[in-house]
Amino acid sequence: MRATIKGKIAAVAASTVAILTLSACGGGSGSSAGDSPTSGEVNLIAYSGVWQDQYTAAVIEPFKAKYPNIKINYASKRSSAEMLSALQGQKNNPATDVAIMDNSVSTTGNNQGLFEKIDTTSVPNLANVPEKFRDKDGYGPVAMLDAVGLLYDTATFPKAPESWKVLWDPAYAGKINVNAPPSLLGLSLTAITSKMEGEDYTKGIDKAVARLKEMAPGVQTFAPNPDEYQNVITGQTVLGLGQNARGQFYSDQSNKKMGVTFPKEGTVYQINTINLVKDAPHSAAAKTFVDYALSAEAQTAFAKALFYAPSVSNAELPADVKNRVVPTDGSLNIVPLDVEFLSSARDKWTDTWKRQIITK
């Protein structure tokens, strides 16, 4: 995490304690003193790295221009699991207002009472989110969509690999990176492999585990460093798991040194939800931010910046962007990921990988 971000987090924590103390002395609850839909501050927790850079430029800076009296404090985390852990630690004294995270993790947060329900009265742009992208119980809706892809070195593969089976090809042994669980990439590969083996992963993953054990000796690293994209770009590996959005971005950044593709056996959606923290210290301003994040303006800008598919029906993308974001019209072969099941199975699957699949 950057030193400047650490400083902001410390400042946010200090100011939050002061605000909550004043609120308690006044006997009030909910929004803190000075918090309104057009003024105050919003403590946001979301992804670090290139995601933070592009989201800040495409969404946060335009929001600040539109609402100059609302300050955004950004706390960055490498993963949704880290975000959840931070929010769990704050449960009895929230310091965060809004969280953007993977829906398999936000579902856990919903079940644990960490988030508030959202409606069109306080967030009007929720009306533009199709029913399929809304939480059935009214919690945070989908904010953007992506999908897991196969990363490949374009010099090694002038034509994109068509099947996930290339990960098992001995010709590339020692040149593959696979992100192990609890990363969503590793969990997704488990579900995809289970389907390839004719197995229902909600009933058991024995066949998938056996197949993944066969792949393991050929994997150079289960924890890519600096990350799965740079490993391929620098030639450390020639194949890896990744997300389409970042894959598209880094493909451009590397002059097409790396490509990303969706193999024929199918892929898994990577879906981020935007969530209002229960008893958020700046609830009114937070709802204004959530509403803006669901606007066609913000959704289109982020799609252009980092190739995430919008979750709202009124966003219009240029053809060159639309052709590179993950399709949400049913044309992509999707392996359904049961987020309620995964929320309960994540720890078990992670342990299974550690004990049976990762052998070095």
N, C-alpha and C positions, 0 to 999 in steps of 0.2 A: 504494500500500500504506500502511496506517496506521502512524503512528510507533510506536505501542505494539507492533504486530506486528513491526516491524523490530527493536525492542528485544528481543523474545522470541527472534527468529531469532538475533540476535547472542549471546544468553545460551545458547541451545541449542548453537550452534556451539562456544562456549568450553567448555561442560560436556562435549560429546562428545569434544573433543580430550583432555580430562583423563581421561575414562573409558577411551578407547582406549589411552592411554599406560599407565594402570594395568593394563589387560588384557594388553598386550603384555609388561609387566614380569613378570607372573605366568605367562606362557607359555600362557594360555588362549585360547579362540576361542568364537565364537557369542555368547550372552548375556553382558553385562558384569556386573561385580560389583554386587550389590544388586538385580539384575533378577530378578523372579519373576512368576508369573501374577497375583499380587495386589498387587504393589508395584513401585515404580520410576517410569518415565516413558515416554511414547510421543511421538515426534516425527512429527506428521501433516502431510502436504502435501495441500492440496485447494483448492477454488475460493474466491475472494474475494467481497466484496459481500454481497448478500442471501442467497446460498447459504451463506456462512459464518455469517451471523447466525442463520439458521433451523436449520442443522445443529447449531450450538452449543447452541441452546435445546432442540431436540428430541432430540438424541442425546448430545452430549458432556456437558452438565450432568447428565442422569440417569445417565450412565456414571460420572461422578465421584462422584455420591451413592452409587452401588452399590459403587464401588471407590475409597474416599477416599485410599488410599495410592498411587494411580497418577495422576501428573500428565500432562496433555495439553498439549503445546506445538504450536500451530497455525501453520504457515507457509502463507500464502495466496498464490495465483497467479491471474491473470485467465484463464488458459487451460491446457488439458492440455499444449499444446506447451511452455509455459513450465515446467511441472512436469517434463516429460521432460528439458528442457535442464538443469535444476537437478540432477536425479538422475544424468544422464550425467557432470556435473562432479564428482559425489561417488563415482563408481563404485569407485574404489580405496580410498576411505575414507568409507564411508556415514555420513551424519549424520541420515538419515531412516529411520523404521521402517515407516510405512504411507503409501500414496499412493492417493487416490481420483481417478480420471481417466477420460476417455472411452476406450472399448475400442479404438477405432481407433489410439489412441496407446499404450495399455498393451500392445497386441500388439507394437508396436515395442520396448517395454521388455522384453517376454518374449524376443523374438528376440535382443536385445542382452545378455541375461543379467543384467538389473537386478533381477529379481524371483524370489522363491522359490515353489515349489509349495506348495499348501495342501491338507490332508486333514482328515477328520472326527475324527481322533485329537486333533489340536491345536485344531481349530475345529469343535466338535460341531454347531453350527447350520448348517454347510454341508449337512448332511443334508436340510434343509428347502428348499434351493435346487434347483429342478427341473433335470434334466439339460440342458435347452435353454439354461439360463442359467449353465452351468458351462463353464469353459475345457476344451477337449478334451484338452489336455496337462496339466491339473491346476493351472494358475496361477490367479491371483485371479479369483473369480467375479463375476457381475453383482451390484451392490449396489442399483441402482435403475434405473428406465427412464423415458424421456420420448420425445418425438418433435418433429420440426421442424414448426412451424405458421406460418400466414400471420397476421401482426398487422394489424389494421385499425382505423381511427378510426370509432367507432360513429355519430358524427354524419354523416360522409360516407357510411357504409354502414349504414343501419338494419338491413339484412339482410346477413348474412355473405357475402362473395364465395365463389362455389362453385368457382372454377377459378384455378389459378396464372396463367392467361393474363391476369389483370387487371394483372399487373406490366408487361405490354407495352401496356396501353391508353393511348393518347396523352392521354386526359383527365386522367391522373394524372402525367404527365411532370413531373419536378422535385419530386415529392412522395413519392418512394420511397426507402427505405434498404435496401441489400443488403450483408450482411457478406461481404466477399470472403475467399477462402482466404488463409492456412491455416485460418481459422475453419471449424469443422465445418458451420456454416450454409451457407457458400458452397460447400463440397464437396458438401453434400447437394443444394443447388439444381442443381449440375452433373449429379448422378446423376438427379434428377427430370426435368430438362430433356431429358437423353439419352433417358430412357424416353418422354417425350412426343413426341420426334422419331423414335421407333421404332428407337433405337440401343442397342446393348449397350455400356455404358460401359467394360467391361473389355477391349473390343476396340478402342475408339477413341471420341473425343468431338468429332469434327469438326462434326457436325450440331448438337450442343449448344452448342459455342463460337460457331458462326455465329448461332444463335438468341439467345444471351446478348449477343452484340455488338449485335444489334438493340435489346435492352432497355437497354443501357448509357447512351445519351444521356439517357434519362428518369430515371436514378438520381441523386438529389441527393448521396448520400454512400455510399461503399463501406466507410467506417469510422465508423459511427454514434457520435456523441458528445453527451451522456454515454453513452448506450447506445441500442439499438434500441427499447426499450420507452418510455423517456422521450421519445424523438423523436416518437413517435406521440401519447403522452399530452399533450405540450405543443403539438401542432399543427405542429411543424416538418415532419413528414411525415404521410401518411395511410395508408401501406402499408409493411410491412417484413417481414423474416424474423425469426423468434424461436423460442423453445422453449415448448411448451405449459405446462409447469409454472410457469415464471416469468411467462408471459403470464397465466395464471389468477390468480397472486398479485397482479400489478400491475393487473389488471382490477379486483380487489376494492379495491386501494389507491387507484385513481383514480375510484372510484364508477362503474365500467363505462364510462369514457371510451374505453378500448381493449378490443377483443375479440381472440380468437385462434381460428382455425378450421383444419381439415384439408381442403384442397381435394380434389376428386373424383379427380384424377389420381394421388393417393397421396402418401405422406410417407415420411420416413426415421426409424427409431428413433435416439434419442440415448441411448446406454447407458453408464453409469458402472460400472466395476469397482473392487473394493477389493483392493489389492495389498500383499503383504508384501515389503519390500525385502530383497534378498539380503544376507546378513551384517549384518542390522539390528542396531544397537547395543543395542536393548532388545527382543529377539525374543520373550521369554516374555510380557511385558506387552502387546506389540503383538498377539500372537495372542488375548489376552483381549479386546482392543478390537475386533479383526476379528470375533470371535465375537459380541460384543454388537451390533455394527453389523448383523449378519445375524439378529438376534433379531426375533421378531414385534413385540415392544414397540418397538424402535427403528424398525423399518420402518414401522409404523403411525403412529408419532409424526411421522416426517418427511413421510409422505404427507399428513397433516393440516396440517403446517406449510407445505409448499411444493409439494404436488401432484405429487410423483414417485411412480410406480407401484412397489410393492414387488417384490422379486425372490424372496421366499420364499413358499411355498405356505400357510403357517399364519397369515399376517397377515389380519386382518379389518377392512375399512374401513367407516365409516358411509356410507350411501347417497349423501349429498350430496358426499362426497369421492370415492367410487368413480366417480361419474358425470363427474368432472372430470379424473381422472388418465387417462393414455393407456391404452387397453385392450390387454391382452396375450393375449387369447383368440382371436385370428385375425380379429376383426370389423373391424379397421382395414385399409385398403388400404395395405400397406407395400411400398415399393421396397427390396428387399434391398440392404444395403450390405456388400460383400465387404471385411471389415476387413483381411484379409491383403493383398488387392490394394491397398486404399487406403493401407495402411502404406507400400507401395513407390511409389505414384503421387502421394502428397500433394505432394511438392516439385515434381514435373512439372506437376501441375494448377495449383499456386500460380503457377508461372512463366508458364504459359499465360494465366492471368487477367491477370497484370501486363502481359504483352506484347500481348495481343490483345483483351481485354475492357474493362479499365479504361482509359478514354480521356481522363480528366481528373483 
